[in-house]
Amino acid sequence: MPDAKAREVHPGVFLLHLPLPMKPTIVNVYLVRGTAAERKDAEWALVDTGIGSSDSIATLKECLGIVGCEPRQIRKIVVTHHHPDHFGSAGPYKELTGADVYVHPAEWQRSQNFMPTDRPQWVMDWFAAHGLPLERFGRIPKQQDFWQGLYKPAEPDCELEDGLRIPVGERTLEAVWTPGHASGHCVIYLREQRLMIAGDHLLPRITPHVGFSPATTGNPLGDFIASQRKIQALDVDLVLPAHGGVFEDHIKRSNQIIQHHHVRLEQILDILRRGPRNGYEIARRAFDFDQDSPVTYQFPATFETLAHVEYLRHEGKVTSSETSDGRILYGVA
């Protein structure tokens, strides 16, 4: 088991490092004590859970001992979004603590994508329509193949929604809906303490994945950029992200991420000015990979490219058309 690491980043708020079986190798989850000063009868909340591996669960239990929290003192488990490193051990922790689980309804619905199931034909048709060379990949791994045995979510007791205030002892956790990385993603705001538990919405060194995949609708990149601007209005002294160290100046980092996506949008427009392309062809040029690159890179890069293309289509800068063999091509308007 990895060494348990927990540290107090604000009076009564603790960052726990939990192990992951891939890069990034650590996810940060947060324990919030209902009082700033230590009290043995304090109520606690856990924000995000890590994956459902034995190493991760054992590490969290050891961290509870480090910070002085008995499992039954955790009365709320609040999940920023449905991805396995955030929701993957909610089931075991609900059983351990008896806590109420809070999840946005869109995230509970999307969590079913990680459950064992056959991939429907329409999904394969969607991949082909956007130019993914399925014949080169052989069997395409499904998300649940990788996360099998590691994803143990819990059906929510309470639905997260924008502005929901969750009492934890003398403190209040406020859900702020920030769709984009996931349609029901919520950051958790401690207004009085001027803290933001950011999940994957705002990270210090990397940009969160924003993709357009077979089940996606709407304009996820547009939602994401709007959500970045939304959190800029919050009074925040310290950001507590899911990956990387805590940091200050959330407005500066948010603007950097927005600018990154605007640069990518201009890059994609430049690619399309040279002629119509399908999503996979655009992705190969934008993300600089070839057909021999790992499937685990090619698919997310294509999904992220399509999110940018859809943003441009909603802006009226890009058009789409369908060829006689069912391929979707994009071109400049």
Secondary structure as the mmCIF struct_conf table of DSSP 4:
data_model
#
loop_
_struct_conf.conf_type_id
_struct_conf.id
_struct_conf.beg_label_comp_id
_struct_conf.beg_label_asym_id
_struct_conf.beg_label_seq_id
_struct_conf.end_label_comp_id
_struct_conf.end_label_asym_id
_struct_conf.end_label_seq_id
HELX_LH_PP_P HELX_LH_PP_P1 PRO A 2 ALA A 4
STRN STRN1 LYS A 5 HIS A 10
TURN_TY1_P TURN_TY1_P1 PRO A 11 GLY A 12
STRN STRN2 VAL A 13 PRO A 19
BEND BEND1 PRO A 21 PRO A 24
STRN STRN3 ILE A 26 ARG A 33
BEND BEND2 GLY A 34 ALA A 37
TURN_TY1_P TURN_TY1_P2 LYS A 40 ASP A 41
STRN STRN4 TRP A 44 VAL A 47
BEND BEND3 GLY A 52 GLY A 52
HELX_RH_AL_P HELX_RH_AL_P1 SER A 54 VAL A 67
TURN_TY1_P TURN_TY1_P3 GLY A 68 GLY A 68
HELX_RH_3T_P HELX_RH_3T_P1 PRO A 71 GLN A 73
STRN STRN5 ILE A 74 VAL A 78
BEND BEND4 THR A 80 THR A 80
BEND BEND5 HIS A 82 HIS A 83
HELX_RH_AL_P HELX_RH_AL_P2 PRO A 84 PHE A 87
TURN_TY1_P TURN_TY1_P4 GLY A 88 SER A 89
HELX_RH_AL_P HELX_RH_AL_P3 ALA A 90 THR A 97
HELX_LH_PP_P HELX_LH_PP_P2 ALA A 99 ALA A 99
STRN STRN6 ASP A 100 VAL A 103
HELX_RH_AL_P HELX_RH_AL_P4 PRO A 105 SER A 111
HELX_RH_3T_P HELX_RH_3T_P2 GLN A 112 PHE A 114
BEND BEND6 MET A 115 PRO A 116
HELX_LH_PP_P HELX_LH_PP_P3 ASP A 118 PRO A 120
HELX_RH_AL_P HELX_RH_AL_P5 GLN A 121 ALA A 129
TURN_TY1_P TURN_TY1_P5 HIS A 130 GLY A 131
HELX_RH_AL_P HELX_RH_AL_P6 LEU A 134 PHE A 137
BEND BEND7 GLY A 138 ARG A 139
HELX_LH_PP_P HELX_LH_PP_P4 ILE A 140 LYS A 142
HELX_RH_AL_P HELX_RH_AL_P7 GLN A 143 TRP A 147
TURN_TY1_P TURN_TY1_P6 GLN A 148 LEU A 150
BEND BEND8 ASP A 157 ASP A 157
STRN STRN7 CYS A 158 GLU A 159
TURN_TY1_P TURN_TY1_P7 ASP A 162 GLY A 163
STRN STRN8 ARG A 165 VAL A 168
TURN_TY1_P TURN_TY1_P8 GLY A 169 GLU A 170
STRN STRN9 ARG A 171 TRP A 177
BEND BEND9 GLY A 180 ALA A 182
TURN_TY1_P TURN_TY1_P9 SER A 183 GLY A 184
STRN STRN10 CYS A 186 LEU A 190
TURN_TY1_P TURN_TY1_P10 ARG A 191 ARG A 194
STRN STRN11 LEU A 195 GLY A 199
TURN_TY1_P TURN_TY1_P11 ASP A 200 ASP A 200
BEND BEND10 HIS A 201 LEU A 202
BEND BEND11 PRO A 204 ILE A 206
HELX_LH_PP_P HELX_LH_PP_P5 THR A 207 HIS A 209
TURN_TY1_P TURN_TY1_P12 PRO A 214 ALA A 215
BEND BEND12 GLY A 218 GLY A 218
HELX_RH_AL_P HELX_RH_AL_P8 PRO A 220 GLN A 232
TURN_TY1_P TURN_TY1_P13 ALA A 233 ALA A 233
BEND BEND13 LEU A 234 LEU A 234
BEND BEND14 ASP A 237 ASP A 237
STRN STRN12 LEU A 238 PRO A 241
BEND BEND15 ALA A 242 GLY A 244
STRN STRN13 PHE A 247 PHE A 247
BEND BEND16 GLU A 248 GLU A 248
HELX_RH_AL_P HELX_RH_AL_P9 HIS A 250 ARG A 273
TURN_TY1_P TURN_TY1_P14 ARG A 274 ARG A 274
STRN STRN14 ARG A 277 ARG A 277
HELX_RH_AL_P HELX_RH_AL_P10 GLY A 279 PHE A 287
TURN_TY1_P TURN_TY1_P15 ASP A 288 ASP A 288
TURN_TY1_P TURN_TY1_P16 GLN A 291 ASP A 292
BEND BEND17 SER A 293 SER A 293
HELX_RH_AL_P HELX_RH_AL_P11 VAL A 295 HIS A 314
TURN_TY1_P TURN_TY1_P17 GLU A 315 GLY A 316
BEND BEND18 LYS A 317 LYS A 317
STRN STRN15 VAL A 318 GLU A 322
TURN_TY1_P TURN_TY1_P18 SER A 324 ASP A 325
BEND BEND19 GLY A 326 GLY A 326
STRN STRN16 ILE A 328 VAL A 332
#
